[in-house]
Amino acid sequence: MLKPNNAWKWYFDNEAQALMLDLGEDMVFQVAIECKQLIPDAFAETPFSVDDASLFQAYFDAVDALSLSGPRKAELVLNAVAANRFHKPLLPKSWFFKEQEGYSAAEAGSLVTLKTEHGSESFLVIENAGIASLCIHAGESPLALTDTKQMRFCEAIKVMNDRLSIYQQQYDSGSGHYALVG
């Protein structure tokens, strides 16, 4: 498992046109946020802060429930920390998702399920702004939003909180794996 330290730093790589996180020891992580979705602070070198490290731990604890490999969990968590710190504000795009009965406003770091006409998938809540939450896609398979539009792993979206349902897993004794309930 990755352990944040004071040598980590965020920087923008002009050649790759991507936000990067230097993890030291010749390891560099490329953030999945598109360049046009980054706030101006993302283009200056900045240290991985104490707040970043705190979020890293909170998100890592949350994604432990997902049936992802260790490296995929680390990828999800690092992208979540980057989204919290460097993603431009988004307007809700709730129309892709079904309203949920008896929803509860999820806290940052919670796992939730979002359902479309084409399926459902797990998401990690990055921040809750009261009536809407910024979420990052936590499922390995693309989630179809429409017949022609899909969300990929680690892609962020903001949705109204009435679209969120609490993430639940159910053990499938036939496959020996946990599966998303929804």
Contacts in CASP RR format, 6 or more apart in sequence:
PFRMAT RR
TARGET T0000
AUTHOR 0000-0000-0000
METHOD contacts of the structure
MODEL  1
MLKPNNAWKWYFDNEAQALMLDLGEDMVFQVAIECKQLIPDAFAETPFSV
DDASLFQAYFDAVDALSLSGPRKAELVLNAVAANRFHKPLLPKSWFFKEQ
EGYSAAEAGSLVTLKTEHGSESFLVIENAGIASLCIHAGESPLALTDTKQ
MRFCEAIKVMNDRLSIYQQQYDSGSGHYALVG
1 60 0 8 1.000
1 70 0 8 1.000
1 74 0 8 1.000
2 23 0 8 1.000
2 74 0 8 1.000
2 78 0 8 1.000
4 48 0 8 1.000
4 52 0 8 1.000
4 53 0 8 1.000
4 56 0 8 1.000
4 57 0 8 1.000
5 48 0 8 1.000
6 47 0 8 1.000
6 48 0 8 1.000
7 22 0 8 1.000
7 24 0 8 1.000
8 21 0 8 1.000
8 22 0 8 1.000
8 23 0 8 1.000
8 24 0 8 1.000
8 47 0 8 1.000
8 48 0 8 1.000
8 52 0 8 1.000
9 21 0 8 1.000
9 22 0 8 1.000
9 45 0 8 1.000
9 46 0 8 1.000
9 47 0 8 1.000
9 48 0 8 1.000
10 19 0 8 1.000
10 20 0 8 1.000
10 21 0 8 1.000
10 22 0 8 1.000
10 42 0 8 1.000
10 45 0 8 1.000
10 46 0 8 1.000
10 47 0 8 1.000
10 48 0 8 1.000
10 82 0 8 1.000
10 85 0 8 1.000
10 86 0 8 1.000
11 19 0 8 1.000
11 20 0 8 1.000
11 22 0 8 1.000
11 45 0 8 1.000
11 46 0 8 1.000
12 18 0 8 1.000
12 19 0 8 1.000
12 20 0 8 1.000
12 38 0 8 1.000
12 42 0 8 1.000
12 43 0 8 1.000
12 44 0 8 1.000
12 45 0 8 1.000
13 19 0 8 1.000
13 20 0 8 1.000
13 30 0 8 1.000
16 30 0 8 1.000
17 35 0 8 1.000
18 30 0 8 1.000
18 31 0 8 1.000
18 35 0 8 1.000
19 30 0 8 1.000
19 31 0 8 1.000
19 33 0 8 1.000
19 35 0 8 1.000
19 38 0 8 1.000
19 42 0 8 1.000
19 82 0 8 1.000
19 86 0 8 1.000
20 28 0 8 1.000
20 29 0 8 1.000
20 30 0 8 1.000
20 31 0 8 1.000
21 28 0 8 1.000
21 29 0 8 1.000
21 31 0 8 1.000
21 48 0 8 1.000
21 78 0 8 1.000
21 82 0 8 1.000
22 28 0 8 1.000
23 29 0 8 1.000
29 75 0 8 1.000
29 78 0 8 1.000
31 78 0 8 1.000
31 79 0 8 1.000
31 82 0 8 1.000
31 86 0 8 1.000
32 79 0 8 1.000
32 82 0 8 1.000
32 153 0 8 1.000
32 154 0 8 1.000
32 155 0 8 1.000
33 42 0 8 1.000
33 79 0 8 1.000
33 82 0 8 1.000
33 83 0 8 1.000
33 86 0 8 1.000
33 87 0 8 1.000
33 156 0 8 1.000
37 87 0 8 1.000
37 88 0 8 1.000
37 156 0 8 1.000
38 86 0 8 1.000
38 87 0 8 1.000
38 88 0 8 1.000
39 86 0 8 1.000
39 87 0 8 1.000
39 88 0 8 1.000
41 85 0 8 1.000
41 86 0 8 1.000
42 86 0 8 1.000
52 81 0 8 1.000
52 85 0 8 1.000
55 80 0 8 1.000
55 81 0 8 1.000
55 84 0 8 1.000
55 108 0 8 1.000
56 77 0 8 1.000
56 78 0 8 1.000
56 81 0 8 1.000
58 108 0 8 1.000
58 109 0 8 1.000
59 76 0 8 1.000
59 77 0 8 1.000
59 80 0 8 1.000
59 81 0 8 1.000
59 109 0 8 1.000
59 124 0 8 1.000
60 73 0 8 1.000
60 74 0 8 1.000
60 77 0 8 1.000
62 109 0 8 1.000
62 110 0 8 1.000
62 111 0 8 1.000
62 124 0 8 1.000
63 73 0 8 1.000
63 76 0 8 1.000
63 77 0 8 1.000
63 111 0 8 1.000
63 124 0 8 1.000
63 138 0 8 1.000
64 73 0 8 1.000
65 111 0 8 1.000
65 167 0 8 1.000
65 169 0 8 1.000
66 73 0 8 1.000
66 76 0 8 1.000
66 111 0 8 1.000
66 122 0 8 1.000
66 138 0 8 1.000
66 139 0 8 1.000
67 169 0 8 1.000
67 177 0 8 1.000
67 178 0 8 1.000
68 76 0 8 1.000
68 138 0 8 1.000
68 139 0 8 1.000
68 140 0 8 1.000
72 140 0 8 1.000
72 153 0 8 1.000
75 153 0 8 1.000
75 154 0 8 1.000
76 124 0 8 1.000
76 136 0 8 1.000
76 138 0 8 1.000
76 153 0 8 1.000
76 154 0 8 1.000
79 136 0 8 1.000
79 154 0 8 1.000
80 109 0 8 1.000
80 124 0 8 1.000
80 126 0 8 1.000
80 136 0 8 1.000
83 126 0 8 1.000
83 134 0 8 1.000
83 136 0 8 1.000
83 156 0 8 1.000
84 108 0 8 1.000
84 126 0 8 1.000
84 127 0 8 1.000
84 134 0 8 1.000
87 126 0 8 1.000
87 134 0 8 1.000
87 156 0 8 1.000
90 134 0 8 1.000
90 156 0 8 1.000
90 157 0 8 1.000
90 158 0 8 1.000
91 158 0 8 1.000
92 132 0 8 1.000
92 158 0 8 1.000
92 159 0 8 1.000
92 160 0 8 1.000
93 157 0 8 1.000
93 158 0 8 1.000
93 159 0 8 1.000
94 132 0 8 1.000
94 159 0 8 1.000
94 160 0 8 1.000
94 162 0 8 1.000
94 163 0 8 1.000
96 116 0 8 1.000
96 145 0 8 1.000
96 146 0 8 1.000
96 149 0 8 1.000
96 157 0 8 1.000
96 159 0 8 1.000
97 114 0 8 1.000
97 115 0 8 1.000
97 116 0 8 1.000
97 159 0 8 1.000
97 163 0 8 1.000
98 115 0 8 1.000
98 116 0 8 1.000
98 117 0 8 1.000
98 163 0 8 1.000
99 162 0 8 1.000
99 163 0 8 1.000
100 115 0 8 1.000
100 162 0 8 1.000
100 163 0 8 1.000
100 164 0 8 1.000
100 165 0 8 1.000
103 161 0 8 1.000
103 162 0 8 1.000
103 163 0 8 1.000
103 164 0 8 1.000
103 165 0 8 1.000
104 164 0 8 1.000
104 166 0 8 1.000
105 128 0 8 1.000
105 130 0 8 1.000
105 133 0 8 1.000
105 161 0 8 1.000
105 164 0 8 1.000
106 112 0 8 1.000
106 125 0 8 1.000
106 128 0 8 1.000
106 133 0 8 1.000
106 161 0 8 1.000
106 164 0 8 1.000
106 166 0 8 1.000
107 125 0 8 1.000
107 128 0 8 1.000
108 125 0 8 1.000
108 126 0 8 1.000
108 127 0 8 1.000
108 128 0 8 1.000
109 124 0 8 1.000
109 125 0 8 1.000
109 126 0 8 1.000
110 124 0 8 1.000
110 125 0 8 1.000
110 166 0 8 1.000
110 167 0 8 1.000
111 122 0 8 1.000
111 123 0 8 1.000
111 124 0 8 1.000
111 125 0 8 1.000
111 138 0 8 1.000
111 167 0 8 1.000
112 122 0 8 1.000
112 123 0 8 1.000
112 124 0 8 1.000
112 125 0 8 1.000
112 133 0 8 1.000
112 135 0 8 1.000
112 164 0 8 1.000
112 165 0 8 1.000
112 166 0 8 1.000
112 167 0 8 1.000
113 120 0 8 1.000
113 121 0 8 1.000
113 122 0 8 1.000
113 123 0 8 1.000
113 164 0 8 1.000
113 165 0 8 1.000
113 166 0 8 1.000
113 167 0 8 1.000
113 168 0 8 1.000
113 180 0 8 1.000
113 181 0 8 1.000
113 182 0 8 1.000
114 120 0 8 1.000
114 121 0 8 1.000
114 123 0 8 1.000
114 135 0 8 1.000
114 143 0 8 1.000
114 159 0 8 1.000
114 163 0 8 1.000
114 164 0 8 1.000
114 165 0 8 1.000
115 163 0 8 1.000
115 165 0 8 1.000
115 182 0 8 1.000
116 143 0 8 1.000
116 144 0 8 1.000
116 145 0 8 1.000
118 143 0 8 1.000
118 144 0 8 1.000
118 145 0 8 1.000
118 146 0 8 1.000
118 147 0 8 1.000
119 143 0 8 1.000
119 144 0 8 1.000
120 143 0 8 1.000
120 180 0 8 1.000
120 182 0 8 1.000
121 137 0 8 1.000
121 138 0 8 1.000
121 139 0 8 1.000
121 141 0 8 1.000
121 143 0 8 1.000
121 151 0 8 1.000
121 180 0 8 1.000
122 138 0 8 1.000
122 139 0 8 1.000
122 167 0 8 1.000
122 180 0 8 1.000
123 135 0 8 1.000
123 136 0 8 1.000
123 137 0 8 1.000
123 138 0 8 1.000
123 157 0 8 1.000
124 135 0 8 1.000
124 136 0 8 1.000
124 138 0 8 1.000
125 133 0 8 1.000
125 134 0 8 1.000
125 135 0 8 1.000
125 164 0 8 1.000
126 133 0 8 1.000
126 134 0 8 1.000
126 135 0 8 1.000
126 136 0 8 1.000
126 156 0 8 1.000
127 133 0 8 1.000
127 134 0 8 1.000
128 161 0 8 1.000
129 158 0 8 1.000
130 161 0 8 1.000
131 160 0 8 1.000
131 161 0 8 1.000
132 158 0 8 1.000
132 159 0 8 1.000
132 160 0 8 1.000
132 161 0 8 1.000
133 158 0 8 1.000
133 159 0 8 1.000
133 161 0 8 1.000
133 164 0 8 1.000
134 156 0 8 1.000
134 157 0 8 1.000
134 158 0 8 1.000
135 156 0 8 1.000
135 157 0 8 1.000
135 158 0 8 1.000
135 159 0 8 1.000
135 164 0 8 1.000
136 154 0 8 1.000
136 155 0 8 1.000
136 156 0 8 1.000
137 143 0 8 1.000
137 151 0 8 1.000
137 152 0 8 1.000
137 153 0 8 1.000
137 154 0 8 1.000
137 155 0 8 1.000
137 156 0 8 1.000
137 157 0 8 1.000
138 153 0 8 1.000
139 153 0 8 1.000
140 153 0 8 1.000
142 150 0 8 1.000
142 151 0 8 1.000
142 152 0 8 1.000
142 153 0 8 1.000
143 150 0 8 1.000
143 151 0 8 1.000
144 150 0 8 1.000
145 151 0 8 1.000
151 157 0 8 1.000
165 182 0 8 1.000
167 180 0 8 1.000
168 180 0 8 1.000
168 181 0 8 1.000
168 182 0 8 1.000
169 178 0 8 1.000
169 179 0 8 1.000
169 180 0 8 1.000
169 181 0 8 1.000
170 178 0 8 1.000
170 179 0 8 1.000
170 180 0 8 1.000
170 181 0 8 1.000
171 177 0 8 1.000
171 178 0 8 1.000
171 179 0 8 1.000
172 178 0 8 1.000
172 179 0 8 1.000
END
